[in-house]
Amino acid sequence: MNIAITGTGGIGSGLASVVSKTKHQVVVSDRKGGTEAAARLAGSGVSVKAAEVRQAVAGADVVILAVPFGAAAGLAEVADFAGRVVVDVTNPVKDDFSGLQVGHTTSAAEEIAKALPGARVVKGFNTVFAQVYEKDIGLLRTGSGASVTTDAYPGRLFRGQLTYIDPNINPETRTAQVRIELDNPDRAIKLGMYVNVVFGSMGTAERTMPVIPAGAVQDLGGRKVVFVATDKPNVFTVKTVRLGTENNRRFTVLEGLNVGDRVVTEGSFLLRAELLKQDPN
């Protein structure tokens, strides 16, 4: 499958890094032809092609729309999206975060569908964006947990993970935008909804820690480790963990894992044995 990612900012580049790990062909495009973005990604070990927007869309089966919402409508004048699946990951929040650009009678995806006739527009949304004050940026780290609440669902807690910290500070608000990925299976969290976010690395989030079976833990050179599944079949990473107390043959993981990580339970000792064969030290 050919996938074009239009927009090479933080979200577009982040998606390119993830999608490039699949077997699909990925092309990045922006107003500069995508060449600078492709070179920047290559420096991080990410291999993608670059093309002008028109060319990228013409050769794509799926287009991921990662441009600012205000620029999305203008793309219809640049390229023909008819017959393509367009995954909309735009965010229609105003630049000063005071409200929505689309009001409350329609959605961003509906407006984009109107602007791109003939395209099959779907909304890709399992992320929440938050603004963090400059003085608190140093307390954050990607991969740490976050708890999300909203007045729309009193008493309900959505657990997520901090996946991106914008390197740029807004000079007017002295804040940086961060991205939290979370499960939103029933679409309870709506696009443009105001939420409250607290971060585990700041010590303010609910202390939600993974719990794993004792059989998942192996000893490797004096370290307690687990094997975590990756996106590739039969490929695992080794993670060192710090464990809490054992209860009914289950450990609380204090450090080294995040909620949602998929660990090997049955057969983890076989992976350990295979690893020791390759590197006895």
VOTITI-281044 format. One record per residue (C-alpha): residue number from 1; residue in one letter; x, y, z. Coordinates in nm, 2 decimals, decimal comma, padded with zeros to 4 digits. Layout:
N
- i  aa  u  v  w
- NUM  a  X  Y  Z
...
END
This chain:
281
- i  aa  u  v  w
- 1  m  00,00  00,00  00,00
- 2  n  00,12  00,35  -00,08
- 3  i  00,07  00,60  00,20
- 4  a  00,12  00,97  00,16
- 5  i  00,16  01,19  00,47
- 6  t  00,08  01,55  00,40
- 7  g  00,23  01,78  00,66
- 8  t  00,57  01,72  00,82
- 9  g  00,54  01,89  01,16
- 10  g  00,56  01,71  01,49
- 11  i  00,25  01,49  01,42
- 12  g  00,33  01,42  01,05
- 13  s  00,69  01,33  01,12
- 14  g  00,59  01,12  01,42
- 15  l  00,34  00,93  01,21
- 16  a  00,60  00,88  00,93
- 17  s  00,84  00,73  01,19
- 18  v  00,58  00,48  01,29
- 19  v  00,43  00,39  00,95
- 20  s  00,77  00,35  00,79
- 21  k  00,83  00,04  01,02
- 22  t  00,55  -00,14  00,83
- 23  k  00,58  -00,29  00,48
- 24  h  00,39  00,00  00,32
- 25  q  00,56  00,26  00,10
- 26  v  00,56  00,60  00,27
- 27  v  00,59  00,94  00,10
- 28  v  00,61  01,27  00,30
- 29  s  00,50  01,60  00,14
- 30  d  00,47  01,96  00,24
- 31  r  00,50  02,31  00,09
- 32  k  00,88  02,25  00,03
- 33  g  00,84  01,92  -00,14
- 34  g  00,91  01,71  00,17
- 35  t  01,28  01,69  00,10
- 36  e  01,39  01,86  00,42
- 37  a  01,16  01,65  00,63
- 38  a  01,27  01,33  00,46
- 39  a  01,64  01,42  00,52
- 40  r  01,56  01,50  00,88
- 41  l  01,39  01,17  00,93
- 42  a  01,67  00,99  00,76
- 43  g  01,91  01,13  01,02
- 44  s  01,69  00,95  01,28
- 45  g  01,71  00,62  01,09
- 46  v  01,37  00,66  00,92
- 47  s  01,35  00,58  00,55
- 48  v  01,08  00,76  00,36
- 49  k  01,04  00,92  00,01
- 50  a  00,97  01,29  -00,05
- 51  a  00,74  01,44  -00,31
- 52  e  00,53  01,75  -00,39
- 53  v  00,18  01,73  -00,25
- 54  r  00,02  01,68  -00,59
- 55  q  00,25  01,39  -00,68
- 56  a  00,23  01,23  -00,34
- 57  v  -00,15  01,23  -00,34
- 58  a  -00,17  01,10  -00,70
- 59  g  00,03  00,80  -00,61
- 60  a  -00,13  00,72  -00,28
- 61  d  -00,39  00,47  -00,17
- 62  v  -00,42  00,64  00,17
- 63  v  -00,35  01,00  00,25
- 64  i  -00,28  01,10  00,61
- 65  l  -00,38  01,47  00,66
- 66  a  -00,14  01,61  00,92
- 67  v  -00,15  01,98  00,82
- 68  p  -00,29  02,26  01,03
- 69  f  -00,67  02,25  01,01
- 70  g  -00,69  02,59  00,85
- 71  a  -00,47  02,47  00,56
- 72  a  -00,66  02,15  00,49
- 73  a  -00,93  02,30  00,27
- 74  g  -00,68  02,46  00,04
- 75  l  -00,53  02,12  -00,05
- 76  a  -00,82  02,06  -00,29
- 77  e  -00,68  02,32  -00,51
- 78  v  -00,34  02,15  -00,51
- 79  a  -00,42  01,78  -00,56
- 80  d  -00,71  01,55  -00,65
- 81  f  -00,82  01,34  -00,35
- 82  a  -01,11  01,17  -00,53
- 83  g  -01,10  00,79  -00,46
- 84  r  -00,85  00,81  -00,19
- 85  v  -00,89  00,72  00,18
- 86  v  -00,81  01,03  00,37
- 87  v  -00,72  00,99  00,74
- 88  d  -00,78  01,32  00,91
- 89  v  -00,56  01,39  01,21
- 90  t  -00,60  01,77  01,21
- 91  n  -00,70  01,96  01,52
- 92  p  -00,94  02,25  01,47
- 93  v  -00,85  02,43  01,79
- 94  k  -00,77  02,80  01,76
- 95  d  -00,41  02,90  01,78
- 96  d  -00,47  03,05  02,13
- 97  f  -00,66  02,74  02,24
- 98  s  -00,96  02,96  02,32
- 99  g  -01,21  02,74  02,13
- 100  l  -01,28  02,56  01,80
- 101  q  -01,23  02,70  01,45
- 102  v  -01,54  02,50  01,34
- 103  g  -01,78  02,60  01,62
- 104  h  -02,00  02,34  01,77
- 105  t  -02,25  02,25  01,49
- 106  t  -02,01  02,04  01,28
- 107  s  -01,68  01,85  01,31
- 108  a  -01,34  01,89  01,15
- 109  a  -01,38  01,57  00,95
- 110  e  -01,72  01,68  00,82
- 111  e  -01,57  02,01  00,70
- 112  i  -01,27  01,83  00,54
- 113  a  -01,51  01,59  00,36
- 114  k  -01,69  01,89  00,21
- 115  a  -01,36  02,04  00,10
- 116  l  -01,23  01,71  -00,06
- 117  p  -01,53  01,58  -00,26
- 118  g  -01,49  01,22  -00,37
- 119  a  -01,25  01,13  -00,09
- 120  r  -01,34  00,88  00,18
- 121  v  -01,26  01,08  00,50
- 122  v  -01,21  00,90  00,83
- 123  k  -01,11  01,06  01,16
- 124  g  -00,80  00,93  01,32
- 125  f  -00,83  01,03  01,69
- 126  n  -00,68  00,85  01,99
- 127  t  -00,48  01,15  02,11
- 128  v  -00,52  01,44  02,34
- 129  f  -00,32  01,75  02,32
- 130  a  -00,23  01,96  02,62
- 131  q  -00,04  02,28  02,70
- 132  v  00,24  02,26  02,96
- 133  y  00,40  02,57  03,11
- 134  e  00,77  02,62  03,03
- 135  k  00,87  02,58  03,39
- 136  d  00,73  02,23  03,40
- 137  i  00,87  02,10  03,07
- 138  g  01,18  01,95  03,25
- 139  l  00,96  01,73  03,46
- 140  l  00,81  01,55  03,16
- 141  r  00,94  01,25  02,98
- 142  t  00,80  01,06  02,68
- 143  g  00,67  00,72  02,77
- 144  s  00,54  00,82  03,11
- 145  g  00,18  00,78  03,21
- 146  a  -00,09  01,04  03,21
- 147  s  -00,44  01,06  03,35
- 148  v  -00,72  01,24  03,15
- 149  t  -01,05  01,35  03,29
- 150  t  -01,33  01,56  03,15
- 151  d  -01,63  01,73  03,30
- 152  a  -01,84  01,55  03,05
- 153  y  -01,79  01,22  03,23
- 154  p  -01,76  01,29  03,60
- 155  g  -01,57  01,01  03,78
- 156  r  -01,44  00,85  03,46
- 157  l  -01,06  00,83  03,42
- 158  f  -00,89  00,78  03,09
- 159  r  -00,53  00,65  03,11
- 160  g  -00,28  00,73  02,84
- 161  q  00,09  00,78  02,77
- 162  l  00,29  01,09  02,68
- 163  t  00,43  01,03  02,34
- 164  y  00,55  01,37  02,21
- 165  i  00,68  01,70  02,36
- 166  d  00,70  01,99  02,11
- 167  p  01,05  02,14  02,11
- 168  n  00,90  02,49  02,05
- 169  i  00,77  02,72  02,31
- 170  n  00,48  02,95  02,23
- 171  p  00,63  03,30  02,30
- 172  e  00,29  03,45  02,40
- 173  t  00,17  03,18  02,64
- 174  r  00,51  03,04  02,74
- 175  t  00,38  02,69  02,69
- 176  a  00,46  02,38  02,48
- 177  q  00,22  02,14  02,32
- 178  v  00,24  01,78  02,42
- 179  r  00,06  01,47  02,29
- 180  i  -00,10  01,20  02,49
- 181  e  -00,21  00,87  02,33
- 182  l  -00,50  00,69  02,50
- 183  d  -00,76  00,42  02,43
- 184  n  -01,09  00,58  02,32
- 185  p  -01,28  00,27  02,21
- 186  d  -01,63  00,42  02,26
- 187  r  -01,53  00,76  02,12
- 188  a  -01,63  00,91  02,46
- 189  i  -01,36  01,18  02,41
- 190  k  -01,47  01,40  02,13
- 191  l  -01,26  01,62  01,90
- 192  g  -01,23  01,97  02,06
- 193  m  -01,35  01,86  02,40
- 194  y  -01,17  02,03  02,69
- 195  v  -01,00  01,78  02,93
- 196  n  -00,78  01,79  03,23
- 197  v  -00,45  01,61  03,21
- 198  v  -00,21  01,52  03,49
- 199  f  00,13  01,35  03,43
- 200  g  00,29  01,06  03,62
- 201  s  00,64  01,21  03,58
- 202  m  00,52  01,52  03,77
- 203  g  00,39  01,30  04,05
- 204  t  00,04  01,43  04,00
- 205  a  -00,13  01,14  03,81
- 206  e  -00,30  00,85  03,96
- 207  r  -00,02  00,60  04,03
- 208  t  -00,12  00,33  03,78
- 209  m  00,14  00,07  03,75
- 210  p  00,16  -00,25  03,54
- 211  v  00,10  -00,58  03,71
- 212  i  00,26  -00,89  03,55
- 213  p  00,27  -01,26  03,62
- 214  a  00,58  -01,39  03,81
- 215  g  00,65  -01,62  03,52
- 216  a  00,71  -01,32  03,29
- 217  v  01,02  -01,21  03,50
- 218  q  01,36  -01,36  03,42
- 219  d  01,70  -01,31  03,58
- 220  l  01,96  -01,19  03,34
- 221  g  02,31  -01,11  03,47
- 222  g  02,17  -01,00  03,81
- 223  r  01,89  -00,79  03,64
- 224  k  01,52  -00,86  03,65
- 225  v  01,40  -00,85  03,29
- 226  v  01,09  -00,91  03,08
- 227  f  01,04  -00,96  02,71
- 228  v  00,81  -00,72  02,54
- 229  a  00,64  -00,78  02,21
- 230  t  00,70  -00,54  01,92
- 231  d  00,50  -00,47  01,61
- 232  k  00,70  -00,73  01,42
- 233  p  00,60  -01,10  01,46
- 234  n  00,84  -01,30  01,68
- 235  v  01,05  -01,00  01,76
- 236  f  01,09  -00,89  02,12
- 237  t  01,28  -00,63  02,32
- 238  v  01,44  -00,69  02,66
- 239  k  01,34  -00,45  02,93
- 240  t  01,50  -00,42  03,27
- 241  v  01,23  -00,38  03,54
- 242  r  01,22  -00,28  03,91
- 243  l  00,96  -00,48  04,09
- 244  g  00,74  -00,42  04,38
- 245  t  00,61  -00,69  04,62
- 246  e  00,47  -01,02  04,50
- 247  n  00,11  -01,10  04,56
- 248  n  -00,05  -01,42  04,43
- 249  r  00,23  -01,49  04,19
- 250  r  00,20  -01,14  04,04
- 251  f  00,44  -00,84  04,06
- 252  t  00,37  -00,47  04,05
- 253  v  00,62  -00,31  03,81
- 254  l  00,76  00,01  03,97
- 255  e  00,99  00,10  03,67
- 256  g  01,07  -00,02  03,33
- 257  l  00,72  -00,09  03,18
- 258  n  00,42  00,11  03,09
- 259  v  00,05  00,01  03,12
- 260  g  -00,04  -00,15  02,80
- 261  d  00,30  -00,30  02,72
- 262  r  00,26  -00,66  02,60
- 263  v  00,49  -00,89  02,79
- 264  v  00,57  -01,26  02,72
- 265  t  00,44  -01,48  03,00
- 266  e  00,44  -01,84  02,87
- 267  g  00,78  -01,93  02,74
- 268  s  00,98  -01,63  02,86
- 269  f  01,24  -01,87  03,00
- 270  l  01,29  -02,01  02,64
- 271  l  01,36  -01,65  02,51
- 272  r  01,61  -01,61  02,80
- 273  a  01,78  -01,93  02,70
- 274  e  01,80  -01,83  02,34
- 275  l  01,94  -01,49  02,43
- 276  l  02,21  -01,65  02,65
- 277  k  02,31  -01,87  02,35
- 278  q  02,37  -01,56  02,14
- 279  d  02,54  -01,37  02,41
- 280  p  02,65  -01,57  02,71
- 281  n  02,78  -01,25  02,88
END
